[in-house]
Amino acid sequence: MQIKTTLQYPFNPDYEFRTKLVRLDFSKEMEKDMEKGKGFFIKEPQALNKALKSSDSIYSDKYMKTLQDPDAFTDKYSCECGATQGLDFAGMTCDICHTEVKYVGDDFEIFGWIKLKEPYVIIHPNLYKSLETYFGVSTLAMMIEPNIELNENGLPMTAYDKKLQAQKVKRRFSKKKSKVDTTFAGIGMMQLHDRFDEILEYFHGKNKTKKLDYYQDILDNKDKIFIHAIPVYSTGLRPFKTEGGRFTFEGTNAIFQIMAKLAAKVNQDSLAIYNIPKYRNSLLWDLQERYNALYKECEAILSGKKGNIRLLIGGRCNFTSRSIITPDPTLRINQVKLPYHGLMELLQQTIVNILTKSYSISYSQAYMMWYRGQIKEDPRLYKIIDNLIKANDGINVLINRNQ
């Protein structure tokens, strides 16, 4: 779904701030990155002790150089084409692109791409949520997850089959139960892709007037639902470190590593055994599950009070304070009672100005008086605040309760 958020703070009739979140077409984004030299293909990961040296792994030095690289941080100074890099060349002109070598810092627009060969696809993780809502969580899962092979005792044969069985049982006994439509159960990812129009119209006829907004959203983004390109963002946002023979990394790296391996297996279709539909659908289903888990992990990293977005753009405005809101029947509807320390924060500049004029002291001295008055109540500052309230028949304040 598209989310439009209009922000008008501080209020200015001449400006309007608008943020619009849209889904990207990963195939087009991959092509753009390749054309601009901002992208590269990620191949099958090597053994862990070698992967960190590979320029085609999820830990590639094409993202950015670190202390572990022999030419650490040379990419911080670069020309536009990247052929000439390093502090030693700062101010010089590149012989290839004829641009000056200057400080460029870290480039977070570099993306690695895990690419599936045609015709193999998985579902865009954000649109997967829309399909879950429209088709039903269990219904969509039954379409793409492989069939379970049972032994002579009717039990799952392999660890992989046991994993499938456990997920089905978990859905069956989940608190949020939904009716399962088995019309297209077990068709697999490839048939879901090939028969998508047929399946969508079937559920549209079944839902009739229900979930029309999701139906329209799916129609509007139908060309983005199935993808064969998976973006892997910069190592600057998913750090790793090798120290003392120990390898530590941020959690999303483990998911990316498995996804790269699964994609490599999907692309190995030279032998007939690899083209068996069940084998292929099992790999694609597993890859889809990993991508959904990665998407959920990224949401957790970004959202919430401790999320990166809140940490980056959040913060307190000047001349504001936080207090606990409690009822007081002795107050009128247009009155509030604020604590001493809250008023000290709100009236900081006013108090400092009064102190400089009343005691003929510098602003730094007045600020120190105010600072000490915050730590321990000062009768002089209390009197200043009291006089400000009485002289102005109260002080205007704006109360806000975040939802």
C-alpha positions as CSV (number, residue, x, y, z in Angstrom):
1,M,0.0,0.0,0.0
2,Q,1.2,3.5,-0.7
3,I,1.5,5.8,2.4
4,K,1.3,9.5,2.0
5,T,2.3,11.7,4.9
6,T,2.0,15.4,4.8
7,L,4.1,17.3,7.4
8,Q,3.7,21.0,8.1
9,Y,6.1,21.8,10.9
10,P,7.1,24.5,11.4
11,F,4.0,25.9,9.7
12,N,4.8,27.9,6.6
13,P,2.2,28.6,3.9
14,D,4.9,28.7,1.3
15,Y,6.1,25.2,1.8
16,E,4.6,21.7,2.0
17,F,6.6,18.7,3.1
18,R,5.4,15.4,1.6
19,T,6.8,11.9,2.1
20,K,5.6,9.2,-0.2
21,L,6.6,5.5,0.2
22,V,6.3,3.5,-3.0
23,R,7.2,0.0,-4.0
24,L,10.3,-0.4,-6.2
25,D,10.6,-2.5,-9.3
26,F,13.7,-4.5,-8.3
27,S,14.6,-5.5,-11.9
28,K,14.6,-1.9,-13.0
29,E,16.5,-0.8,-10.0
30,M,19.1,-3.5,-10.7
31,E,19.5,-2.3,-14.3
32,K,19.9,1.3,-13.1
33,D,22.6,0.4,-10.6
34,M,24.5,-1.6,-13.2
35,E,24.3,1.3,-15.7
36,K,25.6,3.8,-13.1
37,G,28.3,1.5,-11.8
38,K,26.6,1.3,-8.4
39,G,25.7,-2.4,-8.5
40,F,27.4,-5.8,-8.8
41,F,26.2,-9.4,-8.9
42,I,26.6,-11.6,-5.8
43,K,27.6,-15.2,-6.7
44,E,27.5,-18.3,-4.5
45,P,29.2,-17.5,-1.2
46,Q,32.6,-19.2,-0.6
47,A,33.7,-20.7,2.7
48,L,33.5,-18.2,5.5
49,N,37.3,-17.9,5.8
50,K,37.4,-17.0,2.1
51,A,34.1,-15.1,1.6
52,L,35.5,-12.0,3.3
53,K,38.1,-11.7,0.6
54,S,35.7,-12.3,-2.3
55,S,34.6,-9.2,-4.2
56,D,31.5,-11.0,-5.3
57,S,30.1,-12.0,-1.9
58,I,27.8,-10.3,0.5
59,Y,30.9,-9.0,2.3
60,S,32.4,-7.5,-0.8
61,D,34.9,-4.7,-0.5
62,K,32.9,-3.0,-3.4
63,Y,30.6,-1.7,-0.8
64,M,33.2,0.1,1.3
65,K,36.7,-0.6,2.6
66,T,37.4,-1.3,6.2
67,L,40.4,-1.7,8.5
68,Q,40.5,-5.4,7.4
69,D,41.3,-4.5,3.8
70,P,45.0,-4.0,2.8
71,D,44.1,-0.7,1.2
72,A,41.9,0.5,4.0
73,F,39.7,3.5,3.4
74,T,41.3,4.4,0.1
75,D,37.8,4.8,-1.4
76,K,37.1,7.8,0.9
77,Y,39.0,9.9,-1.7
78,S,37.9,9.2,-5.3
79,C,37.2,10.5,-8.8
80,E,33.8,10.0,-10.3
81,C,34.6,6.8,-12.1
82,G,36.4,5.3,-9.1
83,A,39.6,4.4,-11.1
84,T,41.7,6.8,-9.1
85,Q,41.4,6.5,-5.3
86,G,43.3,7.4,-2.2
87,L,44.4,10.4,-0.1
88,D,47.7,10.5,-2.0
89,F,45.8,11.5,-5.2
90,A,43.6,14.2,-3.6
91,G,43.4,17.3,-5.8
92,M,44.7,15.4,-8.9
93,T,42.7,14.8,-12.1
94,C,41.8,11.3,-13.1
95,D,43.2,10.3,-16.5
96,I,40.1,8.3,-17.4
97,C,37.0,10.4,-16.3
98,H,39.0,13.7,-16.1
99,T,37.4,14.6,-12.7
100,E,39.1,15.7,-9.5
101,V,39.9,13.2,-6.8
102,K,38.3,14.5,-3.7
103,Y,36.8,13.4,-0.4
104,V,33.5,11.5,-1.1
105,G,33.0,9.5,2.2
106,D,31.0,6.3,2.3
107,D,28.7,5.5,-0.6
108,F,25.6,3.8,0.7
109,E,24.1,3.7,-2.8
110,I,26.2,0.7,-3.7
111,F,24.0,-2.5,-3.9
112,G,24.9,-6.1,-4.5
113,W,22.3,-8.1,-6.4
114,I,21.3,-11.7,-5.9
115,K,19.8,-12.6,-9.3
116,L,17.6,-15.6,-10.2
117,K,17.8,-16.9,-13.8
118,E,14.7,-16.7,-15.9
119,P,12.1,-18.0,-15.5
120,Y,12.6,-18.5,-11.7
121,V,10.9,-15.9,-9.5
122,I,9.9,-15.3,-5.9
123,I,7.4,-12.8,-4.5
124,H,8.2,-9.2,-3.5
125,P,8.2,-9.3,0.3
126,N,6.0,-6.3,0.7
127,L,3.5,-7.4,-1.8
128,Y,3.6,-10.9,-0.2
129,K,1.8,-9.3,2.7
130,S,-0.9,-7.9,0.4
131,L,-1.4,-11.4,-1.2
132,E,-1.6,-12.9,2.3
133,T,-4.4,-10.5,3.2
134,Y,-6.3,-11.0,0.0
135,F,-5.9,-14.8,-0.4
136,G,-5.5,-15.7,3.3
137,V,-2.2,-16.5,5.1
138,S,-2.7,-20.3,5.1
139,T,-4.1,-20.4,1.6
140,L,-1.1,-18.6,0.1
141,A,1.3,-20.7,2.1
142,M,-0.4,-23.9,0.9
143,M,-0.1,-22.7,-2.7
144,I,3.7,-22.3,-2.7
145,E,5.0,-24.6,0.0
146,P,6.1,-28.1,-1.1
147,N,4.2,-31.3,-0.3
148,I,5.3,-33.3,2.6
149,E,6.7,-36.8,1.9
150,L,5.6,-39.4,4.5
151,N,7.1,-42.7,5.4
152,E,5.3,-46.0,5.8
153,N,4.2,-44.9,9.3
154,G,2.7,-41.7,8.1
155,L,5.4,-39.5,9.5
156,P,7.6,-36.9,7.8
157,M,10.6,-38.5,6.1
158,T,13.3,-35.9,6.3
159,A,14.2,-32.9,8.5
160,Y,13.0,-30.6,5.7
161,D,9.6,-32.4,5.8
162,K,9.4,-32.1,9.6
163,K,10.0,-28.3,9.2
164,L,7.1,-28.1,6.8
165,Q,4.9,-30.1,9.1
166,A,5.8,-27.9,12.1
167,Q,4.8,-24.8,10.2
168,K,1.5,-26.2,9.1
169,V,0.7,-27.2,12.7
170,K,1.6,-23.8,13.9
171,R,-0.7,-22.1,11.5
172,R,-3.5,-24.6,12.3
173,F,-3.4,-23.8,16.0
174,S,-2.7,-20.1,15.7
175,K,-4.9,-17.6,17.5
176,K,-5.9,-16.0,14.3
177,K,-7.7,-18.7,12.4
178,S,-8.8,-18.3,8.8
179,K,-10.6,-20.6,6.3
180,V,-8.3,-22.3,3.9
181,D,-9.1,-22.6,0.2
182,T,-7.4,-25.7,-1.2
183,T,-8.3,-25.1,-4.8
184,F,-4.8,-24.2,-5.8
185,A,-2.9,-26.0,-3.0
186,G,0.5,-27.4,-3.9
187,I,0.9,-25.7,-7.3
188,G,4.2,-24.2,-6.3
189,M,5.9,-20.8,-7.0
190,M,6.3,-21.3,-10.7
191,Q,2.7,-22.2,-11.4
192,L,1.5,-19.4,-9.1
193,H,3.5,-17.1,-11.4
194,D,2.2,-18.6,-14.6
195,R,-1.5,-18.8,-13.5
196,F,-1.6,-15.7,-11.4
197,D,-4.3,-13.9,-13.4
198,E,-6.5,-17.0,-13.2
199,I,-5.9,-17.3,-9.4
200,L,-6.5,-13.6,-8.8
201,E,-9.8,-13.5,-10.7
202,Y,-10.9,-16.7,-8.8
203,F,-10.4,-15.0,-5.5
204,H,-11.9,-11.8,-6.7
205,G,-15.1,-13.6,-7.6
206,K,-15.0,-15.3,-4.2
207,N,-14.4,-12.1,-2.2
208,K,-16.8,-10.1,-4.4
209,T,-17.1,-6.7,-2.6
210,K,-14.6,-7.6,0.1
211,K,-11.1,-6.3,0.3
212,L,-11.4,-4.2,-2.9
213,D,-8.6,-1.9,-1.8
214,Y,-6.2,-4.8,-1.7
215,Y,-7.5,-6.2,-5.0
216,Q,-6.9,-2.8,-6.6
217,D,-3.4,-2.5,-5.0
218,I,-2.5,-5.9,-6.4
219,L,-3.7,-5.0,-9.8
220,D,-1.8,-1.7,-9.8
221,N,1.5,-3.4,-8.8
222,K,1.0,-6.7,-10.7
223,D,4.3,-6.1,-12.6
224,K,6.2,-5.9,-9.4
225,I,4.8,-8.9,-7.6
226,F,7.2,-11.5,-8.9
227,I,10.9,-10.7,-8.8
228,H,14.1,-12.3,-9.9
229,A,16.5,-9.7,-8.4
230,I,17.1,-9.3,-4.6
231,P,19.0,-6.2,-3.4
232,V,21.7,-6.6,-0.8
233,Y,22.4,-3.3,0.9
234,S,25.8,-1.9,2.1
235,T,27.9,-3.6,4.7
236,G,28.0,-0.2,6.4
237,L,24.4,-0.9,7.5
238,R,25.1,-4.5,8.4
239,P,28.6,-4.5,10.0
240,F,30.9,-7.5,10.4
241,K,34.2,-8.1,12.0
242,T,37.0,-10.7,12.1
243,E,39.1,-10.5,15.2
244,G,41.3,-13.1,16.9
245,G,40.0,-15.8,14.6
246,R,36.4,-15.0,15.6
247,F,33.8,-13.8,13.1
248,T,31.0,-11.6,14.4
249,F,28.3,-10.0,12.3
250,E,24.9,-8.2,12.4
251,G,22.0,-10.6,12.1
252,T,20.8,-9.9,8.6
253,N,24.1,-11.1,7.2
254,A,23.2,-14.7,8.1
255,I,20.0,-14.4,6.2
256,F,21.7,-12.8,3.2
257,Q,24.3,-15.6,3.2
258,I,21.6,-18.4,3.1
259,M,19.7,-16.5,0.4
260,A,22.8,-16.3,-1.8
261,K,23.3,-20.0,-1.4
262,L,19.7,-20.9,-2.2
263,A,19.7,-18.6,-5.3
264,A,22.9,-20.3,-6.5
265,K,21.2,-23.7,-6.2
266,V,18.1,-22.5,-8.1
267,N,20.3,-21.2,-10.9
268,Q,22.1,-24.6,-11.2
269,D,19.7,-26.1,-13.8
270,S,22.2,-27.7,-16.2
271,L,21.3,-31.3,-15.1
272,A,17.8,-32.8,-15.5
273,I,17.6,-33.7,-11.8
274,Y,17.7,-30.1,-10.9
275,N,14.7,-29.3,-13.0
276,I,12.3,-31.6,-11.1
277,P,9.4,-29.3,-10.2
278,K,9.3,-30.4,-6.5
279,Y,13.1,-29.7,-6.1
280,R,12.8,-26.3,-7.8
281,N,9.7,-25.3,-5.8
282,S,11.3,-26.4,-2.6
283,L,14.2,-24.1,-3.1
284,L,12.0,-21.2,-4.2
285,W,9.7,-21.6,-1.2
286,D,12.7,-21.7,1.1
287,L,14.2,-18.6,-0.5
288,Q,10.8,-16.9,-0.1
289,E,10.7,-17.8,3.6
290,R,14.1,-16.3,4.1
291,Y,13.3,-13.1,2.3
292,N,10.1,-12.7,4.4
293,A,12.2,-13.2,7.5
294,L,14.7,-10.6,6.3
295,Y,11.9,-8.1,5.5
296,K,10.5,-8.6,9.1
297,E,14.0,-8.1,10.6
298,C,14.5,-4.9,8.6
299,E,11.1,-3.6,9.8
300,A,12.2,-4.3,13.4
301,I,15.5,-2.5,12.9
302,L,13.7,0.6,11.4
303,S,10.5,0.9,13.4
304,G,9.5,1.4,17.0
305,K,10.8,3.8,19.6
306,K,14.3,2.2,19.4
307,G,14.2,2.0,15.6
308,N,16.8,3.7,13.4
309,I,14.3,6.1,11.8
310,R,13.1,7.3,15.2
311,L,16.8,7.6,16.4
312,L,17.7,9.6,13.3
313,I,14.9,12.1,13.0
314,G,13.5,12.0,16.5
315,G,14.4,14.3,19.3
316,R,13.0,17.0,21.5
317,C,12.2,20.5,20.3
318,N,13.7,23.5,22.0
319,F,11.8,25.0,24.9
320,T,9.9,21.8,25.6
321,S,9.8,19.4,28.5
322,R,8.1,16.1,29.4
323,S,5.8,15.6,32.3
324,I,3.4,13.0,33.5
325,I,-0.2,14.0,32.8
326,T,-2.5,13.6,35.9
327,P,-6.0,14.9,36.6
328,D,-6.5,17.8,39.1
329,P,-10.1,18.8,39.9
330,T,-8.9,22.1,41.4
331,L,-7.8,23.4,38.0
332,R,-10.0,25.1,35.4
333,I,-10.3,23.6,31.9
334,N,-7.7,26.1,30.5
335,Q,-5.2,25.7,33.3
336,V,-2.3,23.3,33.9
337,K,0.0,22.8,36.8
338,L,3.7,22.4,35.9
339,P,6.5,21.3,38.2
340,Y,9.4,23.6,39.1
341,H,11.9,21.7,36.9
342,G,9.6,21.7,33.9
343,L,9.2,25.5,34.1
344,M,12.9,25.9,34.5
345,E,13.4,24.2,31.1
346,L,10.6,26.0,29.4
347,L,11.7,29.5,30.6
348,Q,15.4,28.9,30.4
349,Q,16.2,31.8,28.0
350,T,13.9,34.2,29.9
351,I,15.4,33.4,33.3
352,V,19.0,33.8,32.0
353,N,18.2,37.2,30.5
354,I,16.5,38.4,33.8
355,L,19.6,37.1,35.8
356,T,22.0,39.1,33.6
357,K,20.1,42.3,34.0
358,S,19.2,41.9,37.7
359,Y,22.6,40.8,38.9
360,S,24.8,42.6,36.3
361,I,26.5,39.3,35.4
362,S,27.6,37.7,32.2
363,Y,25.5,35.2,30.2
364,S,27.8,32.4,31.1
365,Q,27.5,33.2,34.8
366,A,23.7,33.5,34.5
367,Y,23.6,30.2,32.7
368,M,25.5,28.5,35.5
369,M,23.0,29.9,38.1
370,W,20.2,28.4,36.0
371,Y,22.0,25.1,35.6
372,R,22.6,24.8,39.4
373,G,19.0,25.8,40.0
374,Q,17.9,22.8,37.9
375,I,19.9,20.4,40.1
376,K,18.7,22.0,43.4
377,E,15.8,24.3,43.8
378,D,16.9,28.0,44.1
379,P,14.6,30.4,45.9
380,R,15.8,33.3,43.6
381,L,14.8,31.4,40.5
382,Y,11.6,30.2,42.0
383,K,10.7,33.9,42.7
384,I,11.5,34.9,39.1
385,I,9.2,32.2,37.8
386,D,6.4,33.2,40.2
387,N,6.7,36.8,39.2
388,L,6.5,35.9,35.5
389,I,3.3,34.0,36.0
390,K,1.6,36.7,38.1
391,A,2.8,39.6,35.9
392,N,1.4,38.0,32.7
393,D,-1.7,36.5,34.2
394,G,-0.3,33.1,33.5
395,I,2.1,31.7,30.9
396,N,0.8,30.3,27.6
397,V,1.8,26.6,27.0
398,L,1.0,24.1,24.3
399,I,0.2,20.6,25.6
400,N,0.7,17.6,23.3
401,R,0.0,13.9,23.9
402,N,1.6,11.7,21.3
403,Q,-0.7,8.9,20.1
